[in-house]
Amino acid sequence: MEEDSAVNPERYRGLGEMYDANRPRPPAVIPDMLSQLARMRRPRLVVDLGCGTGLSTFPWADRADAVIGVEPNQNMRRVAEDRLRAHAGATTVRIQEGIAAQTGLPEGCADIVTCSQSFHWMDPEPTLAEVARILRSGGVFAAYDCHGLPTMDWEAEEALLAFRARVKAAREAHGLLPERRWSKEEHLERMRSSGRFRYLRESWVHSIEMGNAERLVGYVRSHGSIGLLLRQGISEAEIGLEALRAAAERALGGEPRPWFLSYRVRIGIK
């Protein structure tokens, strides 16, 4: 049995600031690539579904005439709105409440629709129907995710894999239901089987960010599944967070070093 999909936005309750501070930013090449595929130097409207704190929304601020981030989680929206108020030049950006399958936006209004690190939380059939509804003919849909572990240090990466195994064991030990999510491996096939795109492809892009032990622990704690376990009173020791923190401090320390990231981009042209 799976968790009800209505809990998906709530798994990030209270994590907005930690998420915004520690999650990777989308590669800078994403707006260039998608604008070129949309055959537009400057898109008129970009819609970012499941925009979270705006990490994937704000890169479009000076690249499009208008940008709308759609996010159901109140805490995530608040952080995005705080960033918007602090970003004097982001007059093109609007953050609105909503779910991906019901944006309330006009038909054919968008040149580009994106889901960054979010499509696996969305019911694909109604989401893709809404994407197709709001995209203009020839518009671009892109669902992209940071793929695999950051490449940074073998010991830290090994500790992160061990941590994931401990989290899975803790969920099973406490009888928690499987998370309601859709496999990222099947994103492109779901887009194909929807019949809503004339052309589909997958691409890879890469980026480099700086991180240390503190960021690695913050990155892990910013995941909704970890927040859910901790809110239910399961200890950091049981889920392996204490062991991960110790290993990260040994391997990475406090001095930031490069993290090499790869993004898997699934693209559909309407």
Protein Blocks (a to p, Z undefined) as FASTA:
>chain_A
ZZdfklmmmmmgoilmmmmmmmccddfklmmmmmmmnopabafbdcdehklnommmmmmm
mmcfbdcdddfblklmmmmmmmmmmmmklmmbccdeddfklnopaehkafbdcdehklmm
pcfklmmmmmmmmpcghiacdddddehjddfbfklmmmmmmmmmmmmmmmmmnopacddd
ddfklmmmmmmmnopafbdcdddddddddddfklmmmmmmmpmklmmmmmnopafklnom
mmmmmmmmmmnombdcddddddddddddZZ
